[in-house]
Amino acid sequence: MIGEKLIDIIVPVYNQVEVIHDFLKSASDIDEGLVNVILVNDGSTDGTELEITKYISDYKKNNFHLINKCNGGVSSARNTGIKNTNSQYIWFCDPDDIIKSDLNDVFSILKSEPTTDVFVFSYETHYVNTGKIRVNDRRHEILSGGDFLLMHNNLSNSYWYPASDGTLWDKIYKRDSILGLLFDEGMICSEDFNFNFNVFKRVSRVMILKNILYKYNVYAGGTLSSTFNEKIFSDRVSAERETIIFLKEKKVSVRNEVKKHILKNIHLLSLHSNKNLLDFYESEHSYFCEKIYPFSSYREITFFILSKFNIYVFSLNVYRFLKKNINR
């Protein structure tokens, strides 16, 4: 059994041998008397397990705990981590990111705020291919869970700021406040949005802080571009639908959120799928009982007119080709 400390850090790991060392080093800088690092190896085949085992042995990291399991996906790995926690707080991190070294202020805040259910922190976004760093700097707020979803969801706001309903690693969760909640292992996309949605619907007190505790690494191309399929798209749409249905209970109108949901998913489909975009556009309006008119933007007008003539995707591909070659 893993002993009780202040925080259990859960790290799902699958085939990360090339980047895991940097994460392990960053986690090593934290006071091991306060933190357990629970590394859940989800059936890696590239030497990740050996790399972690060697690091733990070489540096005598008694607070690092490696759990090996058969491959079941990131939600399965996180759930395995949750089931092995015993500390007061849970923090989900990714093995290709970096924990900031100075967390003393964070520890003090956690110890002084026993009634807070979730702490939401600022963080850095590091674009690995360019070296650019963007600071996602939040302002101090105390909200209920429902108000957090209302004010910080990614459909009502910019994804980068102030939205924060989808990310896991910028939050530390009070363990007692999320007992019984697990990640949906049937989802292969947006499982983090789904988990946070269920958390914030439940909790009473959320504290947002300016403290930067994490560096989120963004790699060229990301993952969606190489793995997109109908299941991924379905999970994304379902998660956003849940958010909009919740918002309908809190707001006079969710028309802006519905339009954003539809247009951003049309953009995604245009990149990765041959699905009929106009069918999706019309069916989502119908699902939310929203009229198509008036249009929300010139972008929507362009899409609607070109789609009616069945030339939207063709026109978009021509635009992308010209833009790519002109910018060379």
Protein Blocks (a to p, Z undefined) as FASTA:
>chain_A
ZZddfbdcddddehillmmmmmmmmmmmpcfklpccddddehianhmmmmmmmmmmmnop
akbccdddddebjklmmmmmmmmgcbfbdcdddfkbccdfblmlmmmmmmmmmmbmbdcd
ddddddfknopacddddddddddfklmmmmmccklpcfkbccfklbmklcccdfklmgoi
acdfkbcghklmmmmmmmmmmmmbdcddfbdcbdcdddehijmlmmgcfklmmmmmmmmm
mmmmmmmmmpmblklmmmmmmmmmmmmmmmmpcbdfklmmmmmmmmnopafbdcfbfklm
mmmmmmmnopmmmmmmmmmmmmmmmmZZ
